[in-house]
Amino acid sequence: MRLSWFGGSDALMIDPSAIPQPQDDEVLVRVAAASINPVDYKTREGKFPAVQEDDLPIILGRDLAGTIEAVGTRAHYMLSKGEPVFALIGADRGAQSDYVIVKAVELVAAPRSIDLIQAAAVPLAAITAWQGLFDHGGLTAGQRVLIHGGAGGVGHMAVQLAKAMGATVFATCSTDDLDFVRELGADRAIDYKAERFEDVATDMDVVFDLIGGETQDRSWATLREGGIMVSTLQEPDAGKAAEHKARSAPRYMAQPNAVQLGEVADLIDAGKVRVVVSATYPLDQVREGYERLEQGHVRGKIVLTLT
Ligand SMILES: NC(=O)c1ccc[n+]([C@@H]2O[C@H](COP(=O)([O-])OP(=O)(O)OC[C@H]3O[C@@H](n4cnc5c(N)ncnc54)[C@H](OP(=O)(O)O)[C@@H]3O)[C@@H](O)[C@H]2O)c1
C-alpha cells in the first residue's frame, strides 16, 4: 500500500512490488495483519514532520503480525519459518504490505492466546503506552495516573498497563466509552465532555497526555508537587511545569523495543491485558479503514488484514 503523494485517502494506492530479501540480522515476515495508527493518516496528509515530500514514495504502517518467511544469515539462530511473530518496526520501513523486512531485534513471538489480527493491533499502541508511563513517566505501583484518551488505541493499553503495574488509574473518554474504560480497569472513568477532569483527578503522580492543547494545559493543575507530565503529542511547557512545581518529560516518539513487547505478550497470555479491535478491513479497503480511524470515536484499534 504505497503513498506517492500527500493527500486524502485517495492518495493510498495498492501497488505491486518485488518481495524484499532479508540481509544479515533481518527477517522477512509474511504479514497477516497491520494496524492503522493516527501517525499513518498524519503522514499521508504531509503533517508528520519526519516524512517530507522528498521521502515519497513510501509504504505506511508501523506495526504488524505475521509469520516468518525467511531469515538473514545472522538472524537464523532463533527464528524458524512459519513462526508467528509481531513487531513495531522502525520508521524507515512500512508495515502495510504483504511482505515486510523486520529487524530481528524488533520482533518477538506473537502472544499464543490471541490471533494475528488482534496481535497486529498491539505493538505501537502498547509500546507507546509502556514507554510513556514507565520509561518517561516513571510510574510505579501505588502511584496515581491520569490518562487522557483512555478508550483509544494507546489509551486502552495504557489503562491496563498502569493497572497491571498497581497504579490508581483515572482516565478521560467520551460518554459512550465510560463503561468500556471501567471494564479495562480504570478506577475512575471521566466523561471529558460532561465533567471537568481537574475537579475529579487530583494529586496525580503522572499525567499521560494523548490529546494535547487545552487538555494538556488544564492538566497541570491535577499534578501533585513533583508530579510529571508526559505527552505523545505536544512538548510539555517547562515554564508551566515550574509554575506548578511539577516536572515535564520531553515529548517522545515510541521506539521499537522487543523486550518490552515480549513483556506485553506475557501480560496478554496471562489474561492481564487484552487488545480491542473494533474493526478490520482487507487491504483493498484500506481507504475505508483510514477514514474510519480519522472519524474518531474508535474504541481500541482498526486493523488491516493482508492474507
Ligand atoms: N509520539 C508517539 O510515539 C505516538 C505514538 C502513538 C500515538 N501518538 C499520538 O497519540 C495520540 C493518540 O493516539 P491513539 O492511537 O490512541 O489515537 P486514537 O486511537 O485515535 O484515540 C484517541 C482517543 O482520544 C479520545 N479523545 C478525543 N478527544 C479527547 C479529549 N479532549 N479528551 C479525552 N479523550 C479524547 C478519542 O475518543 P472520541 O473520538 O470518542 O472523543 C479516542 O478514544 C494521537 O494523536 C497519535 O498521533 C504518538
The ligand as an SDF file (V2000), in Angstrom:
LIG
                    3D

 48 52  0  0  0  0  0  0  0  0999 V2000
    4.7270   10.0870   19.9470 N   0  0  0  0  0  0  0  0  0  0  0  0
    4.4160    8.8180   19.6480 C   0  0  0  0  0  0  0  0  0  0  0  0
    5.2910    7.9430   19.5440 O   0  0  0  0  0  0  0  0  0  0  0  0
    2.9740    8.4320   19.4570 C   0  0  0  0  0  0  0  0  0  0  0  0
    2.6410    7.0740   19.3820 C   0  0  0  0  0  0  0  0  0  0  0  0
    1.2940    6.7300   19.2640 C   0  0  0  0  0  0  0  0  0  0  0  0
    0.3240    7.7340   19.1950 C   0  0  0  0  0  0  0  0  0  0  0  0
    0.7090    9.0270   19.2230 N   0  0  0  0  0  0  0  0  0  0  0  0
   -0.3130   10.0960   19.1640 C   0  0  0  0  0  0  0  0  0  0  0  0
   -1.1060    9.9860   20.3390 O   0  0  0  0  0  0  0  0  0  0  0  0
   -2.4610   10.2970   20.0300 C   0  0  0  0  0  0  0  0  0  0  0  0
   -3.3640    9.1460   20.4690 C   0  0  0  0  0  0  0  0  0  0  0  0
   -3.0920    8.0220   19.6680 O   0  0  0  0  0  0  0  0  0  0  0  0
   -4.1470    6.8170   19.5930 P   0  0  0  0  0  0  0  0  0  0  0  0
   -3.5950    5.8090   18.6760 O   0  0  0  0  0  0  0  0  0  0  0  0
   -4.5350    6.4060   20.9580 O   0  0  0  0  0  0  0  0  0  0  0  0
   -5.3950    7.5730   18.8930 O   0  0  0  0  0  0  0  0  0  0  0  0
   -6.9100    7.1200   18.7820 P   0  0  0  0  0  0  0  0  0  0  0  0
   -6.9860    5.6180   18.7260 O   0  0  0  0  0  0  0  0  0  0  0  0
   -7.4990    7.9190   17.6970 O   0  0  0  0  0  0  0  0  0  0  0  0
   -7.5550    7.5290   20.1850 O   0  0  0  0  0  0  0  0  0  0  0  0
   -7.7790    8.8360   20.5850 C   0  0  0  0  0  0  0  0  0  0  0  0
   -8.8210    8.7770   21.7160 C   0  0  0  0  0  0  0  0  0  0  0  0
   -8.9330   10.0670   22.3350 O   0  0  0  0  0  0  0  0  0  0  0  0
  -10.2940   10.3440   22.5550 C   0  0  0  0  0  0  0  0  0  0  0  0
  -10.4340   11.7900   22.6860 N   0  0  0  0  0  0  0  0  0  0  0  0
  -10.5440   12.7350   21.7140 C   0  0  0  0  0  0  0  0  0  0  0  0
  -10.5750   13.9600   22.2690 N   0  0  0  0  0  0  0  0  0  0  0  0
  -10.4670   13.7900   23.6080 C   0  0  0  0  0  0  0  0  0  0  0  0
  -10.4050   14.6840   24.7240 C   0  0  0  0  0  0  0  0  0  0  0  0
  -10.4740   16.0040   24.5660 N   0  0  0  0  0  0  0  0  0  0  0  0
  -10.2450   14.1480   25.9640 N   0  0  0  0  0  0  0  0  0  0  0  0
  -10.1670   12.8120   26.1500 C   0  0  0  0  0  0  0  0  0  0  0  0
  -10.2190   11.9100   25.1410 N   0  0  0  0  0  0  0  0  0  0  0  0
  -10.3680   12.4050   23.8760 C   0  0  0  0  0  0  0  0  0  0  0  0
  -10.9980    9.7200   21.3760 C   0  0  0  0  0  0  0  0  0  0  0  0
  -12.3510    9.4410   21.6700 O   0  0  0  0  0  0  0  0  0  0  0  0
  -13.5490   10.2470   20.9540 P   0  0  0  0  0  0  0  0  0  0  0  0
  -13.1880   10.3300   19.4820 O   0  0  0  0  0  0  0  0  0  0  0  0
  -14.7540    9.4130   21.2120 O   0  0  0  0  0  0  0  0  0  0  0  0
  -13.5760   11.5740   21.6340 O   0  0  0  0  0  0  0  0  0  0  0  0
  -10.2040    8.4030   21.2320 C   0  0  0  0  0  0  0  0  0  0  0  0
  -10.7600    7.4070   22.0850 O   0  0  0  0  0  0  0  0  0  0  0  0
   -2.5150   10.5480   18.5130 C   0  0  0  0  0  0  0  0  0  0  0  0
   -2.5230   11.9340   18.2790 O   0  0  0  0  0  0  0  0  0  0  0  0
   -1.2510    9.9180   17.9930 C   0  0  0  0  0  0  0  0  0  0  0  0
   -0.7770   10.5300   16.8250 O   0  0  0  0  0  0  0  0  0  0  0  0
    2.0020    9.4150   19.3400 C   0  0  0  0  0  0  0  0  0  0  0  0
  1  2  1  0
  2  3  2  0
  2  4  1  0
  4  5  1  0
  4 48  2  0
  5  6  2  0
  6  7  1  0
  7  8  2  0
  8  9  1  0
  8 48  1  0
  9 10  1  0
  9 46  1  0
 10 11  1  0
 11 12  1  0
 11 44  1  0
 12 13  1  0
 13 14  1  0
 14 15  2  0
 14 16  1  0
 14 17  1  0
 17 18  1  0
 18 19  2  0
 18 20  1  0
 18 21  1  0
 21 22  1  0
 22 23  1  0
 23 24  1  0
 23 42  1  0
 24 25  1  0
 25 26  1  0
 25 36  1  0
 26 27  1  0
 26 35  1  0
 27 28  2  0
 28 29  1  0
 29 30  1  0
 29 35  2  0
 30 31  1  0
 30 32  2  0
 32 33  1  0
 33 34  2  0
 34 35  1  0
 36 37  1  0
 36 42  1  0
 37 38  1  0
 38 39  2  0
 38 40  1  0
 38 41  1  0
 42 43  1  0
 44 45  1  0
 44 46  1  0
 46 47  1  0
M  CHG  2   8   1  16  -1
M  END
$$$$
